[in-house]
């Protein structure tokens, strides 16, 4: 049972949220009270009422999904449709002599040898063979992974390997893919999506490689600063790089053309892969930052990829220095950085002690993606105090944290962040790979941690409060969320009271 003073504070906060759009009427107050009571009955007792909570979280207004990978959000079934549309084929068997790997896509079937073509089938043939179709879904996503206990790939390998299977078609129809994600968002009462569609272009230049690839995290600060300054000057004065940046920004505009309306808003983050050479990482980060000048669709910069990869661990501090350097040249840029997506045993213990700290204190991140290893960070309590003061929000991805890291329930630091006043929000990460949606993430949140309705509502509003939108657009999204909650609470008030 919560202390009464905490309940009183929570009630005040909820009333303030409900009145944000204007003075509350008697009906809005009574609807809010009825919703509080209804929700409380669902989460009380030894076991939450999961079926009714599923209905509740499906109906629940969601402000935004701020940690979202486009290619990982499209379902495998959609990718198979694109295989058919492109007349590609999928290998049904592995044959090293034919350079064939089961479940991989062949993008030029007309150029395959007869033996290779014989084991590569089109989308319709895949769907007609139910056993193979099921196997394909299990390799192109995490479907049924937990139901199989025979020898299998490690969960993190399973997760990241999926991108290699559907990667050949993931860029086929950005406009169609984004519209399918919009339809899914609207179906679950989501108004804003901030997704990672494409990374900043990599600029391959011998001069960059000679400047940067000899750098390590142990290089002196003057060495790093001098090399980054020269690399920045080279890229900033290069006409080919400028053209690549402009084309990249234009491609984002074209992909999202016409998608915004009164009920939905879409924005992009750019990013670099952290498991590439220093020259590739820096050039991709540079083009990501530079593209912010070309389109309002692009609102932030990220760095991503398996954080426990050899290069990612080796060069982590160097990458944070790169981000800090570029943020100094592009001070208006907003950073949401994958950091702390690690657990004990994935890397040596010392590898858990500084990633979130460096993302916040060196790179200047405004949001942290995952942040799971916070309890292992050096002076974790002091770091969380800084995050609270700077209002650095944590993007919590419960499904992928459980699958990739094996971290769930009370082992997850969600309550730790809450206790230290660090803001957090709920997001999906890769809903297509995980085969879930944002409603399911909220279901996990409420069924595992049983926040009060007022706390739940505050977390939903955090997804707009910490979005990388201009203040005027943020106010518009907040007003829409106010109206959605008023409608939601009116609907909940009319539902039959839950019983046990």
DAPE-V586175 format. One record per residue. N is the residue number from 0. RES is the residue in one letter. D_CENTER is the distance of its C-alpha to the mean C-alpha in Angstrom with 1 decimal. Layout:
N;RES;D_CENTER  N;RES;D_CENTER
This chain:
0;X;33.5  1;X;32.0  2;X;34.6  3;X;36.1  4;X;35.3  5;X;31.5  6;X;31.8  7;X;33.8  8;X;31.3  9;X;28.5  10;X;30.9  11;X;31.5  12;X;27.9  13;X;27.3  14;X;30.5  15;X;29.4  16;X;26.1  17;X;28.2  18;X;30.7  19;X;28.3  20;X;29.3  21;X;33.0  22;X;35.7  23;X;35.0  24;X;37.6  25;X;39.1  26;X;37.2  27;X;33.8  28;X;34.8  29;X;36.0  30;X;33.0  31;X;30.8  32;X;33.2  33;X;33.3  34;X;29.5  35;X;29.5  36;X;32.2  37;X;30.7  38;X;27.4  39;X;29.4  40;X;31.5  41;X;28.5  42;X;27.1  43;X;30.5  44;X;32.5  45;X;31.9  46;X;29.5  47;X;27.2  48;X;28.1  49;X;25.0  50;X;26.4  51;X;27.0  52;X;23.7  53;X;22.0  54;X;24.0  55;X;23.2  56;X;19.4  57;X;19.6  58;X;21.8  59;X;20.0  60;X;18.8  61;X;15.2  62;X;14.7  63;X;11.3  64;X;7.7  65;X;6.2  66;X;2.5  67;X;3.1  68;X;5.2  69;X;8.7  70;X;10.7  71;X;9.0  72;X;9.2  73;X;12.9  74;X;15.2  75;X;17.8  76;X;20.5  77;X;19.4  78;X;19.4  79;X;22.8  80;X;24.0  81;X;23.2  82;X;25.1  83;X;28.0  84;X;27.7  85;X;27.9  86;X;30.7  87;X;28.9  88;X;29.7  89;X;28.2  90;X;30.1  91;X;31.7  92;X;32.9  93;X;32.5  94;X;35.4  95;X;35.3  96;X;38.5  97;X;36.8  98;X;33.5  99;X;32.0  100;X;29.1  101;X;28.6  102;X;25.6  103;X;25.1  104;X;25.4  105;X;28.5  106;X;28.1  107;X;31.9  108;X;33.7  109;X;36.9  110;X;37.2  111;X;37.0  112;X;40.2  113;X;41.8  114;X;40.9  115;X;37.2  116;X;37.2  117;X;38.8  118;X;35.8  119;X;33.2  120;X;32.8  121;X;31.3  122;X;28.8  123;X;31.6  124;X;33.2  125;X;30.0  126;X;29.7  127;X;33.4  128;X;33.3  129;X;31.6  130;X;31.5  131;X;29.9  132;X;27.4  133;X;26.3  134;X;26.1  135;X;24.0  136;X;21.4  137;X;21.4  138;X;20.8  139;X;18.3  140;X;16.1  141;X;16.5  142;X;19.1  143;X;21.9  144;X;21.1  145;X;22.2  146;X;25.4  147;X;26.7  148;X;28.3  149;X;30.1  150;X;29.3  151;X;25.8  152;X;23.1  153;X;21.2  154;X;18.0  155;X;15.8  156;X;18.0  157;X;17.7  158;X;13.9  159;X;13.9  160;X;17.2  161;X;16.0  162;X;14.7  163;X;18.2  164;X;19.8  165;X;18.3  166;X;17.6  167;X;21.1  168;X;20.3  169;X;16.6  170;X;17.9  171;X;20.9  172;X;20.3  173;X;17.4  174;X;19.4  175;X;19.9  176;X;16.4  177;X;15.0  178;X;17.9  179;X;17.2  180;X;13.7  181;X;15.6  182;X;18.2  183;X;16.0  184;X;14.4  185;X;18.0  186;X;19.2  187;X;17.2  188;X;18.1  189;X;14.9  190;X;15.9  191;X;13.2  192;X;10.1  193;X;8.5  194;X;7.2  195;X;7.7  196;X;10.9  197;X;13.2  198;X;13.8  199;X;16.9  200;X;20.1  201;X;21.7  202;X;25.3  203;X;27.7  204;X;30.8  205;X;33.3  206;X;33.8  207;X;30.1  208;X;30.4  209;X;33.6  210;X;32.3  211;X;29.0  212;X;29.1  213;X;31.7  214;X;29.6  215;X;28.2  216;X;26.7  217;X;30.4  218;X;31.6  219;X;33.3  220;X;31.7  221;X;34.4  222;X;33.8  223;X;30.1  224;X;30.6  225;X;33.4  226;X;31.5  227;X;28.4  228;X;30.8  229;X;32.7  230;X;29.7  231;X;28.4  232;X;31.8  233;X;32.1  234;X;28.9  235;X;29.6  236;X;33.1  237;X;32.3  238;X;32.8  239;X;31.0  240;X;27.8  241;X;28.2  242;X;28.6  243;X;25.5  244;X;23.4  245;X;25.1  246;X;24.6  247;X;20.9  248;X;20.6  249;X;22.9  250;X;20.9  251;X;17.9  252;X;20.5  253;X;22.0  254;X;19.0  255;X;18.3  256;X;22.0  257;X;23.2  258;X;20.0  259;X;20.1  260;X;22.6  261;X;23.8  262;X;21.2  263;X;18.0  264;X;16.5  265;X;14.0  266;X;12.9  267;X;11.3  268;X;10.1  269;X;12.1  270;X;11.9  271;X;14.3  272;X;14.5  273;X;15.7  274;X;18.0  275;X;20.4  276;X;23.6  277;X;23.8  278;X;25.2  279;X;22.4  280;X;19.7  281;X;21.7  282;X;22.6  283;X;19.0  284;X;18.1  285;X;21.3  286;X;20.7  287;X;17.2  288;X;19.0  289;X;22.0  290;X;20.3  291;X;19.4  292;X;23.2  293;X;23.4  294;X;21.1  295;X;19.8  296;X;17.0  297;X;15.3  298;X;14.4  299;X;12.7  300;X;12.5  301;X;10.3  302;X;11.5  303;X;10.0  304;X;11.7  305;X;13.3  306;X;14.3  307;X;17.5  308;X;18.8  309;X;22.2  310;X;21.6  311;X;18.4  312;X;20.5  313;X;23.6  314;X;22.3  315;X;19.7  316;X;22.1  317;X;23.1  318;X;19.7  319;X;19.5  320;X;22.9  321;X;21.9  322;X;19.1  323;X;21.8  324;X;24.4  325;X;22.4  326;X;21.4  327;X;25.1  328;X;25.9  329;X;23.3  330;X;23.4  331;X;21.7  332;X;18.4  333;X;15.4  334;X;13.3  335;X;9.8  336;X;10.2  337;X;8.9  338;X;12.0  339;X;13.8  340;X;11.9  341;X;15.5  342;X;18.3  343;X;22.1  344;X;23.5  345;X;20.8  346;X;22.4  347;X;25.6  348;X;25.6  349;X;25.8  350;X;22.5  351;X;20.9  352;X;22.8  353;X;21.4  354;X;17.8  355;X;16.5  356;X;19.9  357;X;19.9  358;X;16.5  359;X;18.0  360;X;21.7  361;X;21.9  362;X;19.1  363;X;18.9  364;X;15.2  365;X;14.8  366;X;11.5  367;X;10.5  368;X;7.2  369;X;8.8  370;X;12.3  371;X;13.9  372;X;17.1  373;X;18.2  374;X;21.5  375;X;22.6  376;X;22.1  377;X;25.5  378;X;26.6  379;X;23.5  380;X;25.3  381;X;26.1  382;X;22.7  383;X;21.4  384;X;24.3  385;X;23.2  386;X;19.6  387;X;21.3  388;X;23.8  389;X;21.4  390;X;19.0  391;X;16.0  392;X;13.4  393;X;11.2  394;X;7.7  395;X;8.9  396;X;7.6  397;X;11.2  398;X;11.4  399;X;9.8  400;X;11.5  401;X;14.6  402;X;14.6  403;X;13.8  404;X;15.4  405;X;17.8  406;X;17.0  407;X;17.5  408;X;19.9  409;X;21.8  410;X;20.7  411;X;17.2  412;X;17.5  413;X;16.4  414;X;20.1  415;X;20.8  416;X;18.6  417;X;20.2  418;X;23.6  419;X;23.3  420;X;22.1  421;X;18.7  422;X;16.6  423;X;13.4  424;X;11.3  425;X;9.8  426;X;6.5  427;X;5.9  428;X;3.4  429;X;6.4  430;X;8.9  431;X;11.6  432;X;11.9  433;X;11.9  434;X;14.0  435;X;13.0  436;X;11.8  437;X;11.0  438;X;14.7  439;X;14.7  440;X;12.2  441;X;14.6  442;X;17.4  443;X;16.5  444;X;16.3  445;X;19.7  446;X;21.4  447;X;20.7  448;X;21.1  449;X;23.2  450;X;22.5  451;X;25.1  452;X;24.5  453;X;24.7  454;X;22.0  455;X;19.7  456;X;20.5  457;X;19.8  458;X;16.2  459;X;15.7  460;X;17.3  461;X;15.2  462;X;12.3  463;X;14.9  464;X;16.7  465;X;14.0  466;X;12.6  467;X;13.7  468;X;16.5  469;X;20.2  470;X;22.1  471;X;24.0  472;X;21.0  473;X;19.5  474;X;22.9  475;X;22.9  476;X;19.6  477;X;21.0  478;X;24.2  479;X;22.7  480;X;20.9  481;X;24.4  482;X;26.0  483;X;23.6  484;X;24.2  485;X;27.9  486;X;27.9  487;X;25.9  488;X;28.2  489;X;31.2  490;X;30.1  491;X;29.5  492;X;32.9  493;X;34.6  494;X;33.2  495;X;35.6  496;X;35.4  497;X;33.8  498;X;36.4  499;X;36.5
